[in-house]
Every structure is written in C-alpha cells, then in structure tokens.
Amino acid sequence: MGGKISPKLYGVVSSPTSFWIDHKGIIRGRSVGFNVAHVPQMEQKIEKMLGDLKKKK
C-alpha cells in the first residue's frame, strides 16, 4: 500500500528521488534522479544545511 500512496503524496516522479529535510523535519528541496556529476552539488547542500544547524545552536 505504501508504494501506491507515497508517489502521489510526495510528488515522486522518478527513482531515485531525494528529499532535503532540515532538522525540524521540513522538506527544503528535492532532487530527481541521480548523476554522479551532481555529487559535489549534493555535498554542498548537505554542508550548508549542517552549517545552518550549527549556527542555530
């Protein structure tokens, strides 16, 4: 049942789909598909989110 619900509920149009979720559980972005060339950009997003979290503490 979950496989039928989540694509519609969360807007998943391709696999893999990654969601960028902050420390409060709020979805801050979405990446559709995967390309190894995009790994540096993904790492930058993660570093930024971690940096934002450290600033709030």
N, C-alpha and C positions, 0 to 999 in steps of 0.2 A: 504494500500500500504506500509506503514512504516514497518509493521510486516514482510513483504516479503523481504524488502530491507536490514534492519539493520542486520539480522543474517549473511548474506553473506558479507556485507560491513565491519562489525566489527569482524567477526570471532566468533560469539556466537554459541556455540555447545551444551550448556546445560542451564537450567534455575534453579536457578538464576546464572547470570554471573555478577560479579562486576568488575568495571574498576577503577584503581587507577590513578586519574588525578591530576596533580600538579597545582599550582596557575597560571601557564601560559597556562593551557588547554592541556598540553602534557600528553598522556597516558603513565604512568610509570609502569604499571603492570595490570594483570588480574587474577581474581580468579574465578574458575568454580565450581559451586555447592555450597552447604553450609553444614557445620558440626559445631555444637555448640562447639566442642572441638577446633576449629580453631579460635574462637573469640579472645583469648589472642594474637595470632599472628596478627590478623587483627588490633587490637587496637595498637599493637607495630608499625605497618606500618603507621597508622594514626598519632601517636605521632611523629614518625621520620619525616614524611612529614611536620607536623606543626613546628617541631623544625628546619628543614631546611629552612622553610619560615621565621621564626623569625630571623635566622642568616643573611638572605639576606637583612633584613630591617635596 
